[in-house]
Amino acid sequence: MSEAAQGKQPTITPLRVVIALCLVAPFVAMLWVSSYAKVEPLFAGIPFFYWYQMLWVLVSTLLTMVAYKLWQRDQRARKGGDAR
């Protein structure tokens, strides 16, 4: 093999799979409507259908932040910098 091919890093890595899962999870959760299309349990008088979706707004924000930080770490590692 040539030197360029030996030094090339793989495109799909476990870190990138975790990043993809962080970004795909909210879409899957919201598209699977039958899992949350119900009234019970109530939370402060709010039906499950509504508070579950609002909870995913917060969870999606956290997952996107995690994916971004992991992406930054991946890019630094690929450039040969510090992976912290």
N, C-alpha and C positions, 0 to 999 in steps of 0.2 A: 504494500500500500504506500501511497505517497504521504509525505509529512503533513500536508494540508488535511487529508482525509483522517489521519490518526488523531490530530488535534481537535477535530470537529466534535462539538458536544451534541448529544441527542436532542431532537426537537421535543419529544414527549418524555417528560421526566415525572417522577412521583410528585414533586412540588407543583408542577403545572397541572397535574390531574386534580390536586387539592384545590388549586385556584379555580379550575373549571367547575368543580363541585360546589364551591362557595357561590359562584355566580349563577349556576343552574338551579340550585335548590329552591330559591324563592319562586321561580317560574313554575316549577313542578308543583309546588305547594299550592299556588294560586290557580293553576289550571285543573287541579284535581278537586273540582267543586263538590263532588259527592261526599268528600271527607269532612266538609265543614258546612254543608247546607242543612243546618238544623238550628233550632231555637235554644235548646238546652245544652250546656249549662249556662245560666245567666251570670253575668259579672257586673255587679253594681246596677242591676236592672237592664243591662245591655245584652241582647241576644248573642249567642255564640257566633253566629254568622258574621256579625259586625266586629266584635272584639278580636276574633281570630285574625281577620284581615288587618286590623290596625296593629296587632302584635307583630305581624309579618313585615310591616313597614319598619319597625325597629330592628327586627332580626335581619332584614335585608340590608339595612344600613351597616350593621355590625359585620355581616358577612362580606359586604363590599369593601369595608375598611381592611379586613383581614386579607382579602384577595389582593388588594392594592399593596399592602405591606409585603406580602409574599412575592408579588411581582417585582417590587423594587429589589428585594433580596436576590431574586433569581437573576435580574439584570446586572446587578453588581458582581455576582459570582461569575457570570458569563464574560464580563469585561476584565476579570481578574482582580477586582477590588475586594475589599473587606465584605464578608457575607453577613454581617450583623444587621 
